[in-house]
């Protein structure tokens, strides 16, 4: 699996009043969730294969143990997330309180599990956003009192798998020590999934700051009778004009980020797409087209000028865990891919932190390096 005043008081009241309206860990049939055949057993297989990948890739000399995917970070930066002062009534749920502001940590990455993979090669790119200072009980029981909300985005609007059997087979083959088995692993995805995977990982970009990112899979927005299914996207505020250098270094995307933040701030528009009739929350391979379901801006992400390459900040950021289940009930992840993520991300994070001898903890958002 190749990368949260008066408004604040209103948010606290909203969370406390409606958190019991829906079981945050159950299927939401009203929004179209349907359990996959043998979902629990297949999810366990995917989680074990992903966990083992973390262990197998660790150097014999010891830490660091890296993520199974998105192991190479271009950079992890401090940012702010400011919600628009006015929003359509149907979007003012959860943390989307008009005028509210949150600090954030954002990790930009390649999708490959190989931390040495050259940036000029095609790959999916990740933008993992962790908002801090978000009040209200969260979904995960062990982190009920956490003050973070995550959004996991990649540089393609669809995901290559929504069939659990194919997904498990792909992950297990991709983790095989047999080169031939690993090479044919994508065939497990079927023609449609294979085509999506090919298009996803073949993209080359000139800058992580000039790339658009999508959640690819849905979440709910709101709780109770008014809840709806949505997807998210982060779009650069200004269209990109950069080009890939004629002779790019292996880490040129990191160098681009360093140069951009030395020159000034960077920003993204954070967008919400409300599902239109006929769109599925379980079919992650079919795009919710913007002509039928347009995106609406709900917030601005601002990344101020900074030096993010210090050893202390990089160590802090690599110890972070990102999952869409670091979430308020109002933003609960939907669909089978997200249900798999809940188990797999927890398994991988636990293994990685144990191998590295680092305690797992959510940030406060006031850290400085």
TACOR-V261513 format. One record per pair of residues at least 12 apart in sequence whose ideal C-beta (glycine too) atoms are under 10 Angstrom apart, sorted by the first residue. I is the first residue (numbers start at 1). J is the second residue. D is the distance in whole Angstrom. If there is no record, write none. Layout:
{{I/J/D} {I/J/D}}
This chain:
{{1/46/8} {1/47/10} {1/49/10} {1/50/7} {1/53/10} {1/67/10} {1/68/7} {1/69/6} {1/70/9} {1/111/9} {1/113/10} {1/159/9} {1/161/9} {1/167/8} {1/170/9} {1/171/7} {1/174/10} {1/337/9} {1/340/8} {1/341/7} {1/344/6} {1/345/8} {1/348/9} {2/67/10} {2/68/9} {2/69/4} {2/70/6} {2/71/10} {2/109/9} {2/110/9} {2/111/4} {2/112/7} {2/113/7} {2/123/8} {2/124/6} {2/125/10} {2/126/8} {2/154/8} {2/159/10} {2/160/9} {2/174/10} {2/197/9} {2/200/8} {2/201/8} {3/67/9} {3/69/8} {3/70/4} {3/71/10} {3/73/9} {3/107/7} {3/108/8} {3/109/5} {3/110/9} {3/111/7} {3/124/8} {3/125/8} {3/126/2} {3/127/6} {3/128/5} {3/129/10} {3/152/6} {3/153/7} {3/154/6} {3/155/9} {3/213/9} {3/322/7} {4/81/8} {4/94/9} {4/95/6} {4/102/6} {4/103/10} {4/104/8} {4/129/9} {4/130/7} {4/131/3} {4/132/7} {4/133/7} {4/134/3} {4/135/9} {4/136/9} {4/138/9} {4/146/9} {4/147/7} {4/148/5} {4/149/2} {4/150/7} {4/151/8} {4/326/7} {4/327/8} {4/328/7} {4/331/8} {4/362/10} {4/365/9} {5/97/9} {5/99/7} {5/100/7} {5/101/8} {6/97/9} {6/98/10} {6/99/8} {6/100/9} {7/83/8} {7/85/10} {7/92/10} {7/95/10} {7/96/10} {7/97/4} {7/98/6} {7/99/5} {7/100/4} {7/101/9} {8/95/10} {8/97/7} {8/99/10} {8/100/6} {8/101/9} {8/102/10} {8/133/9} {8/134/10} {8/135/7} {9/97/9} {9/135/9} {10/92/9} {10/97/6} {10/98/9} {10/100/9} {11/92/10} {11/93/10} {11/94/8} {11/95/7} {11/96/9} {11/97/5} {11/100/7} {11/134/8} {11/135/6} {11/136/7} {11/328/9} {11/330/9} {12/97/10} {12/135/5} {12/136/7} {13/135/10} {13/136/10} {14/92/9} {14/93/7} {14/94/8} {14/95/10} {14/97/8} {14/135/10} {14/136/8} {14/222/9} {14/223/9} {14/328/9} {14/330/8} {15/94/8} {15/95/9} {15/134/9} {15/135/7} {15/136/3} {15/137/7} {15/138/10} {15/223/9} {15/328/6} {15/329/8} {15/330/7} {16/135/9} {16/136/7} {16/137/8} {17/223/9} {17/224/9} {18/93/9} {18/94/10} {18/222/8} {18/223/5} {18/224/6} {18/226/10} {18/227/9} {18/329/8} {18/330/8} {19/136/7} {19/137/6} {19/138/10} {19/139/9} {19/223/7} {19/328/8} {19/329/5} {19/330/9} {20/137/10} {20/223/9} {20/224/10} {20/329/9} {21/222/9} {21/223/4} {21/224/4} {21/225/8} {21/226/10} {21/227/8} {21/329/8} {21/330/10} {22/220/8} {22/222/10} {22/223/5} {22/224/7} {22/227/7} {22/329/7} {22/330/10} {22/332/8} {23/329/9} {23/332/10} {24/137/9} {24/138/9} {24/139/5} {24/140/9} {24/141/10} {24/220/9} {24/223/9} {24/325/9} {24/327/8} {24/328/9} {24/329/5} {24/330/10} {24/332/5} {24/333/10} {25/139/7} {25/140/9} {25/141/9} {25/325/9} {25/329/10} {25/332/9} {25/339/9} {25/342/8} {26/332/10} {27/39/10} {27/334/9} {27/335/10} {27/336/10} {27/339/8} {28/220/7} {28/227/8} {28/229/9} {28/281/8} {28/332/8} {28/334/7} {28/335/10} {30/220/10} {30/225/9} {30/227/8} {30/229/10} {31/218/8} {31/219/10} {31/220/6} {31/227/7} {31/228/8} {31/229/5} {31/275/9} {31/281/6} {31/332/10} {31/334/6} {31/335/9} {32/218/9} {32/229/7} {32/275/9} {32/279/9} {32/280/6} {32/281/5} {32/282/7} {32/283/9} {32/334/8} {32/335/8} {33/218/10} {33/220/9} {33/229/9} {33/280/10} {33/281/6} {33/282/7} {33/334/6} {33/335/7} {33/336/8} {33/338/9} {33/339/8} {34/280/9} {34/281/9} {34/282/6} {34/335/9} {34/336/8} {35/164/10} {35/282/9} {35/336/8} {35/339/8} {36/162/8} {36/163/8} {36/164/4} {36/165/8} {36/167/9} {36/282/8} {36/335/10} {36/336/5} {36/337/10} {36/339/8} {36/340/9} {37/163/9} {37/164/7} {37/165/8} {38/164/7} {38/165/7} {38/168/9} {39/164/6} {39/336/7} {39/339/7} {39/340/8} {39/343/10} {40/164/10} {40/339/9} {40/343/9} {41/164/9} {41/168/9} {42/163/9} {42/164/4} {42/165/6} {42/166/10} {42/167/7} {42/168/5} {42/169/9} {42/171/10} {42/336/10} {42/340/8} {43/164/7} {43/167/9} {43/168/8} {43/336/9} {43/339/7} {43/340/5} {43/341/9} {43/342/8} {43/343/5} {43/344/7} {43/347/10} {44/168/9} {44/340/10} {44/343/7} {44/344/10} {44/347/9} {45/164/9} {45/165/10} {45/167/9} {45/168/5} {45/169/9} {45/171/8} {45/172/7} {46/161/10} {46/164/8} {46/167/6} {46/168/5} {46/169/10} {46/170/9} {46/171/5} {46/172/8} {46/175/10} {46/340/6} {46/341/10} {46/343/8} {46/344/6} {46/347/9} {47/168/10} {47/171/9} {47/340/8} {47/341/10} {47/342/10} {47/343/5} {47/344/5} {47/345/9} {47/346/8} {47/347/4} {47/348/8} {47/351/10} {48/168/10} {48/171/9} {48/172/9} {48/175/10} {48/343/10} {48/344/9} {48/347/7} {49/68/9} {49/168/8} {49/169/10} {49/170/10} {49/171/5} {49/172/5} {49/173/9} {49/174/8} {49/175/5} {49/176/9} {49/344/9} {49/347/10} {50/67/9} {50/68/5} {50/69/8} {50/113/10} {50/171/6} {50/172/10} {50/174/10} {50/175/8} {50/340/10} {50/343/10} {50/344/5} {50/345/9} {50/347/7} {50/348/5} {50/351/9} {51/68/8} {51/175/10} {51/344/8} {51/346/10} {51/347/5} {51/348/6} {51/349/10} {51/350/8} {51/351/5} {51/352/9} {52/68/9} {52/172/10} {52/175/6} {52/347/10} {52/351/9} {53/66/10} {53/67/9} {53/68/4} {53/69/9} {53/71/10} {53/113/7} {53/171/8} {53/174/8} {53/175/5} {53/348/8} {53/351/9} {54/66/7} {54/67/7} {54/68/5} {54/69/10} {54/71/9} {54/113/9} {54/347/9} {54/348/6} {54/349/9} {54/350/10} {54/351/5} {54/352/5} {54/354/10} {54/355/7} {55/68/10} {55/351/6} {55/352/9} {55/354/10} {55/355/7} {56/68/10} {56/175/8} {56/177/8} {57/71/8} {57/113/7} {57/114/9} {57/115/9} {57/175/10} {58/351/10} {58/352/9} {58/355/6} {58/356/9} {62/355/8} {62/356/9} {62/357/9} {63/352/9} {63/355/6} {63/356/5} {63/357/7} {63/358/8} {64/115/9} {64/315/9} {64/318/7} {64/319/10} {64/352/8} {64/355/8} {64/356/6} {64/358/9} {65/348/10} {65/351/7} {65/352/5} {65/353/8} {65/354/8} {65/355/4} {65/356/5} {65/357/10} {65/358/10} {66/113/8} {66/114/9} {66/115/6} {66/318/8} {66/352/7} {66/355/10} {66/356/9} {67/107/10} {67/109/8} {67/113/7} {67/115/9} {67/126/10} {67/318/9} {67/321/9} {67/322/9} {67/345/10} {67/348/7} {67/349/9} {67/352/7} {68/113/6} {68/171/9} {68/174/10} {68/175/8} {68/344/9} {68/345/10} {68/347/10} {68/348/5} {68/351/9} {68/352/8} {69/109/9} {69/110/9} {69/111/6} {69/112/7} {69/113/5} {69/114/10} {69/124/9} {69/126/8} {69/174/10} {69/348/9} {70/107/8} {70/108/10} {70/109/4} {70/110/7} {70/111/6} {70/112/8} {70/113/8} {70/115/10} {70/123/10} {70/124/9} {70/125/9} {70/126/5} {70/128/8} {70/152/9} {70/154/9} {70/322/9} {71/109/8} {71/110/8} {71/111/9} {71/112/7} {71/113/5} {71/114/7} {71/115/5} {71/116/9} {71/117/9} {71/318/10} {71/352/10} {72/108/10} {72/109/6} {72/110/5} {72/111/9} {72/112/7} {72/113/9} {72/114/7} {72/115/4} {72/116/8} {72/117/6} {72/118/10} {72/119/8} {72/123/9} {72/126/10} {72/250/10} {72/251/9} {72/253/9} {72/254/9} {73/107/6} {73/108/7} {73/109/5} {73/110/8} {73/115/9} {73/126/9} {73/128/9} {73/254/8} {73/308/10} {73/314/8} {73/317/7} {73/318/7} {74/107/9} {74/108/5} {74/109/6} {74/110/7} {74/119/7} {74/125/8} {74/126/9} {74/207/9} {74/208/5} {74/209/10} {74/251/8} {74/252/9} {74/253/5} {74/254/5} {74/255/9} {74/256/8} {74/257/6} {74/258/9} {74/308/10} {75/106/9} {75/107/8} {75/108/6} {75/109/9} {75/208/8} {75/209/10} {75/253/8} {75/254/6} {75/255/10} {75/256/9} {75/257/5} {75/258/7} {75/260/10} {75/261/8} {75/303/10} {75/306/10} {75/308/5} {75/309/7} {75/313/9} {75/314/9} {75/317/8} {76/105/6} {76/106/7} {76/107/4} {76/108/8} {76/109/9} {76/128/9} {76/130/10} {76/308/6} {76/309/10} {76/313/7} {76/314/7} {76/316/8} {76/317/3} {76/318/8} {76/320/7} {77/104/9} {77/105/7} {77/106/5} {77/107/8} {77/108/8} {77/208/10} {77/209/10} {77/257/8} {77/261/7} {77/266/9} {77/303/5} {77/304/9} {77/306/6} {77/307/10} {77/308/5} {77/313/9} {77/317/9} {78/103/7} {78/104/7} {78/105/6} {78/106/8} {78/303/7} {78/304/7} {78/306/6} {78/308/8} {78/313/8} {78/317/10} {78/365/9} {78/367/8} {78/368/8} {78/369/9} {79/102/9} {79/103/8} {79/104/4} {79/105/7} {79/106/5} {79/129/8} {79/130/10} {79/131/9} {79/265/9} {79/266/9} {79/267/9} {79/268/9} {79/301/6} {79/302/6} {79/303/5} {79/304/8} {79/306/9} {80/101/6} {80/102/7} {80/103/6} {80/104/7} {80/131/10} {80/265/10} {80/267/10} {80/299/10} {80/300/8} {80/301/7} {80/302/5} {80/303/8} {80/304/8} {80/365/10} {81/95/8} {81/100/9} {81/101/7} {81/102/5} {81/103/8} {81/104/5} {81/106/9} {81/129/8} {81/130/10} {81/131/5} {81/132/9} {81/133/10} {81/134/10} {81/149/9} {81/151/9} {81/268/10} {81/270/7} {81/298/10} {81/299/6} {81/300/8} {81/301/5} {81/302/8} {82/99/8} {82/100/8} {82/101/5} {82/102/8} {82/267/10} {82/270/9} {82/299/6} {82/300/5} {82/301/8} {82/302/7} {83/95/7} {83/96/6} {83/97/6} {83/98/6} {83/99/6} {83/100/5} {83/101/7} {83/102/8} {83/270/9} {83/298/6} {83/299/5} {83/300/8} {84/96/8} {84/98/6} {84/99/8} {84/100/10} {84/269/10} {84/270/9} {84/296/9} {84/297/7} {84/298/6} {84/299/6} {84/300/8} {85/98/5} {85/99/5} {85/100/10} {86/98/6} {86/99/9} {87/99/10} {87/272/9} {87/296/8} {87/297/9} {87/298/6} {87/299/9} {88/272/9} {88/274/9} {88/296/7} {88/298/9} {89/226/9} {90/221/8} {90/222/8} {90/226/8} {90/228/7} {90/230/10} {90/272/10} {90/274/7} {90/296/9} {91/221/7} {91/222/9} {91/228/9} {91/230/8} {91/272/6} {91/274/8} {91/296/7} {91/298/6} {92/221/10} {92/222/9} {92/298/9} {93/220/9} {93/221/5} {93/222/4} {93/223/8} {93/224/10} {93/226/8} {93/227/8} {93/228/9} {93/230/10} {93/272/10} {93/328/9} {93/329/10} {93/330/5} {93/331/8} {94/134/8} {94/136/8} {94/149/8} {94/219/10} {94/220/9} {94/221/7} {94/222/7} {94/223/9} {94/327/9} {94/328/5} {94/329/8} {94/330/3} {94/331/5} {94/332/9} {95/131/7} {95/133/10} {95/134/5} {95/135/9} {95/136/8} {95/149/6} {95/298/10} {95/299/9} {95/327/10} {95/328/7} {95/330/8} {95/331/7} {96/221/8} {96/222/10} {96/270/10} {96/272/8} {96/298/5} {96/299/7} {96/330/8} {96/331/9} {98/298/9} {100/133/9} {100/134/9} {100/299/9} {101/133/9} {101/299/9} {101/300/10} {101/302/10} {102/129/10} {102/130/10} {102/131/4} {102/132/6} {102/133/5} {102/134/6} {102/147/9} {102/148/9} {102/149/8} {102/299/9} {102/301/10} {102/365/7} {103/130/10} {103/131/7} {103/132/5} {103/133/6} {103/134/10} {103/363/9} {103/364/9} {103/365/4} {103/366/7} {103/367/9} {104/129/6} {104/130/6} {104/131/5} {104/132/7} {104/133/9} {104/148/9} {104/149/9} {104/150/10} {104/151/9} {104/301/7} {104/302/9} {104/303/9} {104/363/10} {104/365/7} {105/128/9} {105/129/8} {105/130/5} {105/131/9} {105/132/7} {105/148/9} {105/150/10} {105/313/10} {105/316/8} {105/317/7} {105/320/7} {105/322/9} {105/363/6} {105/365/8} {105/367/8} {106/127/6} {106/128/7} {106/129/5} {106/130/7} {106/131/10} {106/151/9} {106/153/10} {106/208/10} {106/234/9} {106/268/9} {106/301/7} {106/303/7} {106/308/10} {106/317/9} {106/322/10} {107/126/7} {107/127/8} {107/128/4} {107/129/8} {107/130/8} {107/152/10} {107/317/6} {107/318/9} {107/320/7} {107/322/7} {108/125/7} {108/126/7} {108/127/6} {108/128/8} {108/207/10} {108/208/4} {108/209/8} {108/211/9} {108/213/9} {108/253/8} {108/254/9} {108/257/7} {108/303/10} {108/308/10} {109/123/9} {109/124/9} {109/125/7} {109/126/4} {109/127/8} {109/128/7} {109/154/10} {109/208/8} {109/253/9} {109/322/10} {110/123/5} {110/124/8} {110/125/6} {110/126/8} {110/201/10} {110/205/10} {110/208/10} {110/253/8} {111/123/5} {111/124/4} {111/125/7} {111/126/6} {111/154/7} {111/155/8} {111/156/9} {111/200/8} {111/201/7} {111/203/10} {112/124/8} {112/201/8} {113/174/9} {113/175/9} {116/250/7} {116/251/10} {117/250/8} {118/248/8} {118/249/8} {118/250/4} {118/251/8} {118/252/8} {118/253/10} {119/204/9} {119/205/8} {119/208/9} {119/244/9} {119/248/7} {119/249/8} {119/250/6} {119/251/6} {119/252/5} {119/253/4} {119/254/7} {119/255/9} {119/256/9} {120/204/7} {120/205/10} {120/206/10} {120/244/6} {120/245/8} {120/247/9} {120/248/4} {120/249/8} {120/250/8} {120/251/10} {120/252/7} {120/253/9} {121/201/9} {121/202/9} {121/204/7} {121/248/10} {121/250/9} {122/198/9} {122/199/10} {122/200/9} {122/201/6} {122/202/4} {122/203/6} {122/204/5} {122/205/9} {123/155/9} {123/200/9} {123/201/6} {123/202/8} {123/203/7} {123/204/8} {123/205/9} {123/253/10} {124/154/5} {124/155/6} {124/156/6} {124/159/10} {124/160/10} {124/197/9} {124/199/10} {124/200/5} {124/201/5} {124/202/9} {124/203/7} {124/213/10} {124/216/10} {125/153/9} {125/154/7} {125/155/4} {125/156/9} {125/200/10} {125/203/7} {125/204/10} {125/205/6} {125/208/6} {125/211/6} {125/212/10} {125/213/7} {125/253/8} {126/152/7} {126/153/7} {126/154/5} {126/155/8} {126/208/9} {126/213/8} {126/322/9} {127/151/8} {127/152/8} {127/153/5} {127/154/7} {127/155/8} {127/208/7} {127/209/10} {127/211/8} {127/212/9} {127/213/4} {127/214/9} {127/233/10} {127/234/6} {127/268/8} {127/301/9} {128/150/7} {128/151/8} {128/152/6} {128/153/7} {128/154/9} {128/213/10} {128/317/10} {128/320/8} {128/321/10} {128/322/4} {128/323/9} {128/324/10} {129/149/9} {129/150/7} {129/151/4} {129/152/8} {129/153/7} {129/213/9} {129/232/9} {129/234/7} {129/268/9} {129/270/8} {129/301/7} {129/322/8} {130/148/5} {130/149/8} {130/150/5} {130/151/8} {130/152/10} {130/317/10} {130/320/7} {130/321/9} {130/322/6} {130/323/10} {130/326/7} {130/362/8} {130/363/7} {130/365/9} {131/147/9} {131/148/6} {131/149/5} {131/150/8} {131/151/8} {131/299/10} {131/301/10} {131/326/9} {131/365/8} {132/146/9} {132/147/6} {132/148/6} {132/149/8} {132/362/8} {132/363/6} {132/364/6} {132/365/3} {132/366/8} {132/367/9} {133/147/6} {133/148/8} {133/149/9} {133/363/10} {133/364/8} {133/365/5} {133/366/9} {134/146/8} {134/147/5} {134/148/6} {134/149/4} {134/150/10} {134/326/9} {134/327/9} {134/328/7} {134/331/10} {134/365/9} {135/147/7} {135/328/9} {136/149/9} {136/328/5} {136/329/8} {136/330/8} {137/328/8} {137/329/8} {138/325/8} {138/326/7} {138/327/6} {138/328/6} {138/329/8} {138/331/10} {138/362/9} {139/324/10} {139/325/6} {139/326/8} {139/327/5} {139/328/7} {139/329/6} {139/330/10} {139/331/9} {139/332/6} {139/333/8} {139/342/9} {140/323/8} {140/325/6} {140/326/7} {140/327/8} {140/342/8} {140/346/8} {142/346/9} {142/360/9} {143/321/10} {143/323/10} {143/325/9} {143/326/7} {143/327/10} {143/360/9} {143/361/10} {143/362/7} {145/362/10} {146/326/7} {146/327/10} {146/361/9} {146/362/5} {146/363/10} {147/362/7} {147/363/9} {147/364/7} {147/365/8} {148/320/9} {148/321/10} {148/322/10} {148/326/5} {148/327/9} {148/362/5} {148/363/7} {148/364/9} {148/365/8} {149/324/9} {149/326/6} {149/327/6} {149/328/6} {149/330/10} {149/331/7} {150/320/9} {150/321/9} {150/322/5} {150/323/6} {150/324/6} {150/325/8} {150/326/4} {150/327/7} {150/331/9} {150/333/10} {150/345/10} {150/362/10} {151/213/9} {151/215/7} {151/219/9} {151/232/6} {151/233/10} {151/234/8} {151/270/8} {151/301/10} {151/322/9} {151/324/7} {151/326/9} {151/327/9} {151/331/8} {152/213/9} {152/215/7} {152/216/9} {152/217/9} {152/232/9} {152/322/6} {152/323/7} {152/324/5} {152/325/10} {152/326/9} {152/333/9} {152/338/9} {152/341/8} {152/345/9} {153/212/9} {153/213/4} {153/214/6} {153/215/6} {153/216/8} {153/231/10} {153/232/7} {153/233/7} {153/234/6} {153/268/10} {153/270/10} {153/324/10} {154/200/8} {154/211/10} {154/213/6} {154/214/7} {154/215/8} {154/216/6} {154/217/10} {155/200/8} {155/201/10} {155/203/6} {155/205/7} {155/208/9} {155/211/5} {155/212/7} {155/213/6} {155/214/8} {155/216/10} {156/196/8} {156/197/9} {156/199/7} {156/200/4} {156/201/9} {156/203/7} {156/212/10} {156/213/9} {156/214/7} {156/216/7} {156/287/9} {157/196/10} {157/200/10} {157/212/9} {157/213/9} {157/214/4} {157/215/9} {157/216/6} {157/231/8} {157/233/8} {157/273/10} {157/286/10} {157/287/5} {157/288/8} {157/289/9} {157/290/9} {158/192/10} {158/193/10} {158/196/6} {158/199/9} {158/200/8} {158/214/8} {158/216/6} {158/217/9} {158/283/9} {158/284/6} {158/285/6} {158/286/7} {158/287/5} {158/288/9} {159/193/9} {159/196/7} {159/197/9} {159/200/8} {159/214/10} {159/215/10} {159/216/5} {159/217/6} {159/283/10} {159/284/4} {159/285/7} {159/335/10} {159/337/6} {160/186/8} {160/189/6} {160/190/9} {160/192/8} {160/193/4} {160/194/7} {160/195/8} {160/196/4} {160/197/4} {160/198/9} {160/199/9} {160/200/6} {160/201/9} {160/216/9} {160/284/8} {160/285/7} {160/337/10} {161/188/9} {161/189/6} {161/190/9} {161/192/10} {161/193/5} {161/196/9} {161/197/8} {161/284/7} {161/285/7} {161/336/9} {161/337/7} {161/340/9} {162/192/10} {162/193/8} {162/217/9} {162/280/9} {162/282/6} {162/283/6} {162/284/4} {162/285/5} {162/286/9} {162/335/8} {162/336/6} {162/337/6} {163/188/10} {163/189/8} {163/190/7} {163/192/10} {163/193/8} {163/284/10} {163/285/9} {163/336/9} {164/336/7} {164/337/9} {164/339/9} {164/340/7} {165/188/9} {166/187/10} {166/188/5} {166/189/6} {166/190/6} {166/193/7} {167/188/8} {167/189/8} {167/193/9} {167/336/9} {167/337/8} {167/340/7} {168/188/9} {168/340/9} {169/185/8} {169/187/9} {169/188/4} {169/189/9} {170/185/6} {170/186/7} {170/187/9} {170/188/4} {170/189/6} {170/190/10} {170/193/8} {170/194/10} {170/197/9} {171/185/8} {171/188/9} {171/340/10} {171/344/9} {172/185/8} {172/188/9} {173/185/4} {173/186/9} {173/187/8} {173/188/6} {174/186/8} {174/188/9} {185/197/10} {186/198/8} {186/201/9} {189/285/9} {190/285/9} {192/285/6} {192/286/9} {193/284/10} {193/285/6} {195/285/9} {196/216/10} {196/284/9} {196/285/6} {196/286/10} {196/287/10} {200/216/9} {204/244/6} {204/248/9} {205/240/9} {205/242/9} {205/244/8} {205/253/7} {205/256/9} {206/240/7} {206/241/9} {206/242/4} {206/243/5} {206/244/5} {206/245/8} {206/248/9} {206/252/9} {206/253/8} {206/256/7} {207/236/9} {207/240/6} {207/241/9} {207/242/5} {207/243/9} {207/244/9} {207/252/9} {207/253/7} {207/256/5} {207/257/7} {207/259/9} {207/260/7} {207/266/9} {208/236/10} {208/253/6} {208/254/9} {208/256/7} {208/257/6} {208/260/9} {208/266/9} {209/236/6} {209/237/10} {209/238/9} {209/240/8} {209/242/9} {209/253/9} {209/256/7} {209/257/7} {209/260/5} {209/261/9} {209/266/5} {209/267/9} {209/268/8} {209/303/8} {210/236/5} {210/238/8} {210/239/8} {210/240/3} {210/241/8} {210/242/6} {210/256/9} {210/260/9} {210/266/9} {211/234/9} {211/235/9} {211/236/7} {211/240/7} {211/253/10} {211/268/10} {212/233/7} {212/234/7} {212/235/5} {212/236/7} {212/239/10} {212/240/9} {212/268/9} {212/269/10} {212/271/9} {213/232/9} {213/233/7} {213/234/5} {213/235/8} {213/236/10} {213/268/8} {213/270/10} {214/231/7} {214/232/7} {214/233/5} {214/234/8} {214/235/9} {214/271/9} {214/273/9} {214/287/9} {214/288/10} {214/295/9} {215/230/9} {215/231/5} {215/232/4} {215/233/7} {215/234/9} {215/271/10} {215/272/10} {215/273/9} {215/324/8} {215/333/9} {215/338/9} {216/231/7} {216/232/9} {216/233/10} {216/284/6} {216/285/9} {216/287/9} {216/288/10} {216/337/8} {217/231/7} {217/232/10} {217/281/8} {217/282/9} {217/283/10} {217/284/5} {217/324/8} {217/333/7} {217/334/7} {217/335/5} {217/336/9} {217/337/5} {217/338/6} {217/341/8} {218/230/6} {218/231/5} {218/232/9} {218/273/9} {218/275/7} {218/279/9} {218/280/9} {218/281/5} {218/282/9} {218/283/10} {218/284/8} {218/288/8} {218/333/8} {218/334/5} {218/335/6} {218/337/9} {218/338/8} {219/231/7} {219/232/7} {219/272/9} {219/281/9} {219/324/7} {219/327/8} {219/330/9} {219/331/5} {219/332/6} {219/333/5} {219/334/6} {219/335/9} {219/338/8} {220/275/10} {220/281/9} {220/327/10} {220/329/8} {220/330/7} {220/331/7} {220/332/5} {220/333/8} {220/334/6} {221/272/7} {221/274/8} {221/275/10} {221/298/10} {221/330/7} {221/331/7} {221/332/9} {221/334/10} {222/329/9} {222/330/6} {222/331/9} {222/332/10} {223/328/9} {223/329/5} {223/330/6} {223/331/10} {223/332/8} {224/330/10} {227/329/9} {227/330/8} {227/332/9} {227/334/10} {228/272/10} {228/274/6} {228/275/7} {229/273/10} {229/274/8} {229/275/4} {229/276/10} {229/279/8} {229/280/9} {229/281/5} {229/288/9} {229/293/10} {229/334/6} {229/335/9} {230/271/10} {230/272/5} {230/273/6} {230/274/5} {230/275/7} {230/281/10} {230/288/9} {230/293/9} {230/295/10} {230/296/10} {230/298/10} {230/331/9} {230/334/9} {231/271/9} {231/272/8} {231/273/5} {231/274/9} {231/275/8} {231/279/9} {231/281/10} {231/287/10} {231/288/6} {231/293/8} {231/295/8} {231/334/10} {232/270/7} {232/271/7} {232/272/6} {232/273/7} {232/295/9} {232/298/9} {232/324/10} {232/331/9} {233/268/9} {233/269/8} {233/270/8} {233/271/4} {233/272/8} {233/273/7} {233/290/9} {233/295/6} {233/297/10} {234/267/10} {234/268/4} {234/269/7} {234/270/6} {234/271/7} {234/299/10} {234/301/7} {235/268/6} {235/269/5} {235/270/8} {235/271/6} {235/295/8} {235/297/8} {235/301/10} {236/266/8} {236/267/8} {236/268/6} {236/269/8} {236/301/10} {237/265/10} {237/266/8} {237/267/4} {237/268/6} {237/269/6} {237/297/10} {237/300/7} {237/301/9} {237/302/9} {238/266/9} {238/267/8} {238/268/10} {242/256/7} {242/259/10} {242/260/9} {244/256/10} {254/308/9} {254/309/8} {257/303/9} {257/308/8} {257/309/9} {258/306/10} {258/307/8} {258/308/8} {258/309/7} {260/303/9} {260/305/9} {261/303/7} {261/304/8} {261/305/5} {261/306/5} {261/307/8} {261/308/7} {261/309/10} {262/305/7} {262/306/9} {262/307/8} {263/305/8} {264/303/10} {264/304/9} {264/305/6} {265/302/6} {265/303/6} {265/304/5} {265/305/6} {265/306/9} {266/301/9} {266/302/8} {266/303/4} {266/304/9} {266/305/9} {267/300/6} {267/301/6} {267/302/5} {267/303/7} {267/304/10} {268/299/9} {268/300/7} {268/301/4} {268/302/8} {268/303/8} {269/295/9} {269/296/10} {269/297/5} {269/298/9} {269/299/8} {269/300/6} {269/301/8} {270/295/10} {270/297/7} {270/298/6} {270/299/4} {270/300/7} {270/301/6} {271/290/10} {271/294/9} {271/295/4} {271/296/6} {271/297/6} {271/298/7} {271/299/9} {272/295/7} {272/296/6} {272/297/8} {272/298/5} {272/299/9} {273/288/6} {273/289/10} {273/290/7} {273/292/10} {273/293/5} {273/294/7} {273/295/5} {273/296/8} {274/288/9} {274/293/6} {274/294/9} {274/295/9} {274/296/8} {275/288/6} {275/292/9} {275/293/6} {275/334/10} {276/288/7} {276/289/8} {276/291/10} {276/292/4} {276/293/4} {276/294/9} {277/292/9} {277/293/10} {278/292/8} {279/292/8} {279/293/7} {280/335/8} {281/333/10} {281/334/5} {281/335/5} {281/336/9} {281/337/10} {281/338/9} {282/334/8} {282/335/5} {282/336/6} {282/337/9} {282/339/10} {283/335/8} {283/336/9} {283/337/10} {284/335/6} {284/336/8} {284/337/5} {284/338/9} {285/337/10} {306/368/10} {306/369/9} {307/369/9} {308/369/8} {309/369/10} {310/369/5} {311/369/9} {312/367/9} {312/368/10} {312/369/5} {313/367/8} {313/368/9} {313/369/4} {314/369/9} {315/356/10} {315/358/9} {315/369/9} {316/363/8} {316/367/7} {316/369/7} {317/363/9} {317/367/10} {317/369/9} {318/352/9} {318/356/9} {318/358/9} {319/349/10} {319/352/9} {319/353/7} {319/356/8} {319/358/5} {319/359/8} {319/360/8} {319/361/8} {319/363/9} {320/349/9} {320/360/9} {320/361/9} {320/362/8} {320/363/7} {321/345/7} {321/346/9} {321/348/9} {321/349/4} {321/350/9} {321/352/8} {321/353/8} {321/360/6} {321/361/9} {321/362/8} {322/345/8} {322/349/9} {323/338/9} {323/341/6} {323/342/7} {323/344/9} {323/345/4} {323/346/7} {323/348/10} {323/349/7} {324/337/10} {324/338/6} {324/341/6} {324/342/8} {324/345/8} {325/338/8} {325/339/9} {325/341/7} {325/342/5} {325/343/10} {325/345/7} {325/346/8} {326/345/9} {326/362/7} {346/360/10}}
